[in-house]
Amino acid sequence: MTHLGHFVTESSEHFAEYVPWFIKTHRPDLIETFGIPLDEYPIRCEEQIARWAAQAEEYRRADTIVVKPTHEYAATIMNSVVTGTPSVIYGNVPNRGFIPQLPAGAAVEVPTLVDANGLQPTTVNDIPPQLIALMRTNVNVQELTVAALMEENREHVYHAAMLDPHTAAELDLRQIRKLVDDLISAHGDWMPTWLRPRKAA
């Protein structure tokens, strides 16, 4: 807010991963100053898995299961479409001019009316240029990732990593290429066939 004039995140604790300014190997003071929870996501995943296991056991032992309404977006959307009861959500939709300053087809999150007519996104055309520029740094990475998949082009995987703001703030080009290679190797058969490491003959 101090430097860009606006609150630029929806408050995700991992926002610092998407910008080059807060997580730096040579600046542990930044982690402490801003209270960046580097291990928050894996811890949350472990806690969630434990909760699911406990819930599954609870359901196995229960005589009856009561399903209570939640505040999940999907349920709200389905209810509005089926019953016609209007709701307004912040929806992720393909950019068809809803944020004119960003590329067509990019995933954008905009206020969206939902009712029996389906999803009706709102156009947002007054975003300050410094915020569009910040968004664009990540859209560039996303576009290159999609290009890599659509064209089965390994080089675009490197390009996406090279243009990632956080990666570029930490590593040089050779280090980024090696990091990508190491990540691809580590994921092995989870990778699409065209991207898997070539096995020695």
C-alpha positions in Angstrom: 0.0 0.0 0.0 2.8 2.4 0.9 4.6 1.9 -2.4 1.9 1.2 -4.9 -1.0 3.2 -3.4 -3.3 0.2 -3.2 -3.8 -3.0 -1.3 -2.6 -5.4 -4.0 -3.5 -8.8 -2.6 -6.6 -10.7 -1.6 -4.6 -11.5 1.6 -3.2 -14.9 0.7 -0.4 -15.7 3.0 1.7 -16.8 0.0 1.4 -13.5 -1.9 5.1 -12.9 -1.4 5.9 -15.8 -3.8 4.5 -13.8 -6.7 6.6 -10.7 -6.3 10.4 -10.1 -6.1 10.6 -8.0 -3.0 10.1 -10.1 0.2 11.6 -13.6 0.0 15.4 -13.4 -0.6 18.0 -15.9 0.4 20.3 -13.2 1.6 17.6 -11.2 3.5 16.2 -13.3 6.4 15.4 -10.0 8.0 12.5 -9.5 5.5 11.0 -12.8 6.5 11.0 -11.7 10.1 9.9 -8.1 9.5 6.9 -9.1 7.4 6.1 -12.3 9.2 6.2 -14.4 6.0 5.1 -17.9 6.8 7.3 -19.9 4.5 6.1 -23.2 5.8 2.4 -22.3 6.0 1.2 -24.1 3.0 2.7 -27.6 3.7 1.6 -27.3 7.3 -1.9 -26.5 6.2 -1.9 -29.4 3.8 -0.9 -31.8 6.5 -3.5 -30.4 8.9 -6.2 -30.7 6.1 -5.2 -34.3 5.4 -5.5 -35.2 9.1 -8.9 -33.5 9.3 -10.2 -35.4 6.2 -9.0 -38.7 7.8 -10.7 -37.9 11.1 -13.9 -36.8 9.2 -13.9 -40.0 7.2 -13.6 -42.1 10.4 -16.3 -40.1 12.0 -18.7 -40.7 9.0 -17.9 -44.4 9.0 -19.0 -44.7 12.6 -22.0 -42.4 12.4 -25.6 -43.7 12.2 -26.6 -40.7 10.1 -24.7 -38.0 8.3 -26.1 -34.5 8.3 -24.9 -32.3 5.4 -24.8 -28.7 6.5 -24.7 -25.7 4.1 -21.3 -24.1 3.6 -20.0 -20.9 2.1 -18.2 -22.5 -0.8 -18.5 -20.5 -4.0 -19.5 -23.6 -6.0 -22.6 -24.1 -3.9 -23.5 -20.5 -4.1 -23.1 -20.5 -7.9 -25.2 -23.6 -8.4 -27.9 -22.4 -6.1 -28.2 -19.1 -8.0 -28.3 -20.7 -11.4 -30.8 -23.4 -10.4 -33.1 -21.3 -8.2 -32.6 -17.9 -9.9 -31.8 -16.4 -6.5 -29.2 -13.7 -7.4 -25.7 -13.6 -5.8 -22.6 -11.6 -6.5 -19.3 -13.4 -6.4 -15.7 -12.6 -7.4 -15.4 -15.0 -10.2 -12.4 -16.2 -12.3 -13.4 -16.0 -15.9 -11.7 -15.8 -19.3 -10.9 -12.1 -20.0 -13.3 -11.1 -22.8 -12.8 -7.4 -22.3 -13.7 -7.5 -18.6 -10.3 -6.0 -17.7 -9.4 -4.3 -21.0 -5.9 -3.5 -19.9 -5.0 -7.2 -19.7 -4.7 -9.7 -22.6 -7.8 -11.4 -24.0 -8.2 -14.9 -22.7 -6.2 -14.4 -19.5 -7.9 -15.6 -16.4 -9.3 -12.6 -14.5 -11.2 -12.2 -11.3 -14.0 -9.7 -11.4 -17.3 -9.0 -9.6 -19.8 -11.4 -11.2 -23.6 -11.5 -10.9 -25.0 -15.1 -10.9 -28.7 -15.9 -11.4 -30.9 -18.0 -13.7 -29.1 -16.4 -16.7 -25.8 -17.8 -15.5 -22.6 -15.8 -14.8 -22.6 -12.2 -15.8 -19.1 -10.7 -15.2 -18.7 -7.0 -14.6 -16.2 -4.9 -16.6 -13.5 -3.3 -14.5 -11.6 -0.7 -16.6 -10.1 1.8 -14.2 -7.3 -0.2 -12.6 -4.2 2.0 -12.1 -1.3 1.3 -14.5 1.2 0.3 -11.8 -1.2 -2.5 -10.7 -1.8 -3.7 -14.3 2.0 -3.8 -14.7 2.3 -5.9 -11.5 -0.4 -8.3 -12.8 1.2 -8.5 -16.2 4.4 -9.8 -14.7 2.5 -13.0 -13.7 0.3 -13.1 -16.8 3.6 -13.3 -18.8 4.6 -16.4 -16.9 1.2 -18.0 -17.3 1.1 -17.3 -21.1 4.5 -18.9 -21.5 3.5 -21.9 -19.5 0.4 -22.4 -21.6 2.5 -22.0 -24.8 4.9 -24.7 -23.5 2.0 -27.1 -23.0 0.1 -26.3 -26.2 3.3 -26.4 -28.4 5.0 -29.1 -26.3 8.0 -26.8 -26.2 10.4 -27.4 -23.4 12.2 -24.1 -24.1 9.0 -22.2 -23.1 9.2 -23.9 -19.7 12.6 -22.3 -19.2 11.3 -19.0 -20.5 8.4 -19.0 -18.0 10.8 -19.6 -15.1 13.2 -16.9 -16.4 10.4 -14.3 -16.4 8.9 -15.3 -13.0 9.5 -12.2 -10.8 10.6 -14.1 -7.7 12.8 -16.6 -9.5 14.5 -13.9 -11.5 15.2 -11.9 -8.4 17.1 -14.8 -6.9 18.8 -16.7 -9.7 20.8 -16.1 -12.9 19.8 -17.6 -16.2 22.0 -20.7 -15.9 20.7 -21.4 -12.4 17.1 -21.0 -13.5 17.7 -23.6 -16.3 19.3 -26.0 -13.9 16.4 -25.5 -11.4 13.9 -26.3 -14.1 15.8 -29.4 -15.1 16.0 -30.5 -11.5 12.3 -30.0 -10.9 11.4 -31.9 -14.1 13.7 -34.8 -13.0 12.2 -34.8 -9.5 8.7 -35.1 -10.9 9.6 -38.0 -13.2 6.6 -39.8 -14.6 4.2 -37.1 -13.3 5.5 -35.0 -16.3 4.0 -35.2 -19.7 5.9 -37.6 -22.0 7.4 -34.8 -24.1 8.9 -33.1 -21.1 10.3 -36.1 -19.2 14.1 -36.4 -18.9 15.6 -38.4 -21.6 16.9 -41.7 -20.3 20.5 -42.7 -21.2 20.6 -45.5 -23.9 
